[in-house]
Every structure is written in C-alpha cells, then in structure tokens.
C-alpha cells in the first residue's frame, strides 16, 4: 500500500522546506527522455487538497463560535486547538516554515505526544482563493515527518480523512509501523475506525476495529500490523450520539486497489528473455511483500507485471535516495525508487542493449537508472559536451548521478556487441 497515496503523506513539514527544489522525475522510453511522471514538492501541497478532498461528507455542527465563509476563521470555529494562544515551543517548531510559505506558521499547534513522536496540527493556505486546509502530522525527535492525517477544509470535515503508517528514515514508507491519525472537530469525543485487514498476500482479510485516543482535535492510535486501508469511520459526540460516518476516503480506496493488483499478479509469467539474459532474475531472491510491504509502484505499473517477482537492490543510490526495485512482467519491466509514481519499460526491442529506467534531475545534476544484460560489469556514460564516465553495474542494474545532460550510454548487448544507445534530446 505505497506510493501514490503516500504523496499525501509527504507532509508539508518537509514540503515547505523543499518547495523551491528544482528536482523532477522523468520517465525514459525507447527514444530517450519522455514526459515527466512526477511533480515538485511545492505542487504536492495542491495535490493533497485536490485529490484528498474529493467526495467528502459535509461537516458536523461545531460547538465553537459560528463559522463564516471557508477561510481560516471557519477552521478556528471548528477546531479549538487553533483558538488558543501559540506556545513558545510551538513557535520554535513553526520557524522551519518560510514566513510566506504554504504553512501558516502562527497557526501551528502541538496536539499530543505519543512516545517519541509529537503530533502537530498545521494549516495550509491555498492559491487563487481556494479554502485553506488543516491536517495533523507526526514528527520524530529529529524533526522528520513520520506520517500524517488526511487534509480537511472547513466545509469538507469527514471521518474518512485518516492517514496511517510511517516514513522510516533510511528505509522509506512502512504501512505497518507508526501511527494512524485524523483531525476531528470540537464536538467529537469518541472515534471508531474499522480497517479492512487487506494486505499483500492476505487472501482472506479480517476487518479490525480501533478506538483511537482523542485529544486537542486529533485522533491517534498506534498502527496495528496488517490493519489494511480504512473501510469505515464514525465520529461520536457526548452521550454516544453518532455525529457523522463515512467509508474510507480516496487514499484508502487507492490503497485497496493496489493491494488487489499486487495479490492478483502472483502467478503471472515474466518474459523468458529477462530470465535468460539478466542474472538478476536468476540469482537474486524476490522481495517477500508479505514481510516487507514497501513497494513504490505497487499496482501503479503496467497490467502484466508480477509484483511478487520484484527484486530490490539496496546498494544503489541516487538523488531520490537509496535502493531500486525492479519488477518484471510478461511484456514490461518497472524500475522504481522511493519517489516513483508509475513506470513502464516495454520489452518490444528483444535484442537491445538493456532497459532504460527513469531519471531525476535538479540543481544541474541528473540521476539515471536502468538494466543491462549479463556480461556488463560497468556502463559508460557520454555527456552532452562529449566527456565520458564509467560506472559500476550491480546485479544487472545501474544508477549514477552526473553533472549536466546524458547524451548516450555505451555497454554490451545480449550478443556481447558494444552498443551506443542515444538518449536523444
């Protein structure tokens, strides 16, 4: 249950600091650089609001002062935590956000502490007159985000905006660790979450009900391993009265689709050419997704992939962090890292010199990934200015970062011939 939903968990505490980053993810096709498949972190804030708030239930009545409009005043009317003064500690945390950035620093509030994690409520301003939104974010002792809730505006408060899981430093996204979080308006005193129990490798899921602690407009509970995506949520007021209920939101539905796609792929055959010419698929054991469910492009690649035959190479590192996942299929291969959203590398050229993955660019640097056939201990890169550099190949895979644009790659094809592959542009 990774990737596209987790772009909403790349929460604004990190996004605000990286909003000006020039890095961008691109895909590589047979003819070289193709169109971008990722977006900048600055746009991720807008994506959170647009994609995370679709089809939400109307807000329950709040006991706070009457809301006016859909701006900050309306949020304050529904969330008492925003109406109290900001503490010195909260001001210190808020200094990480630019004064004119997306996060409204003066509205940053600490809601609760769970172990070594601090849970903050953040308010984010939107462009072009759109309503600001609010969400909760869990921060570790290093100041790094560990996950967060779904976003809500004053008119889209709903029990379904629940985020779960953790982003582990040096490891990446793990849906079986961390916290489940949501924000709740003032009238809510009790919350019920029913999780589906669906997970990679679970063919007969059993729903699980959780009653999180509610404090300072935030509901929080430790993640129960394999709890799966949210299926249903209920808010209760005083006297046990049900205020509002909702099915799992867009994130949960997307996660469930990913799980179903991965589980349905288990017996799908992979191309014989991959096994014959890429030792990676003969000698490296597949990832056990039931034990290590972090898979960036789960369900996000072509329909012929077998996710249970994914290989992970952790020793390769680029601008997007450590590790590559290589998922084979009947007609395609998916090469992805932590920040990949979707990918495809068609095998229509059966006797070419390898399989191009994707690239990350920014700050004058370019990271390129791909696979080359057996017999290639290295690949040589030709830069746009004519200079060349050589990089190692690990288990048929390469990932390198260079300054400037890559014009071509030189290596041996499946017949042992030296081939120069132009990347065009």
Helices and strands as residue ranges (DSSP letters): G 3-8, H 12-18, E 24-29, E 32-36, H 41-52, H 72-78, G 80-82, H 88-94, G 105-107, E 109-114, E 117-124, E 133-139, E 145-148, E 163-168, E 172-183, E 190-195, E 208-210, E 213-215, E 218-222, E 230-236, G 238-240, E 242-247, H 250-264, H 272-277, H 280-283, G 307-309, E 311-318, E 321-328, E 332-336, E 345-346, E 354-362, E 365-372, E 378-383, E 388-392, E 397-403, E 406-412, E 418-422
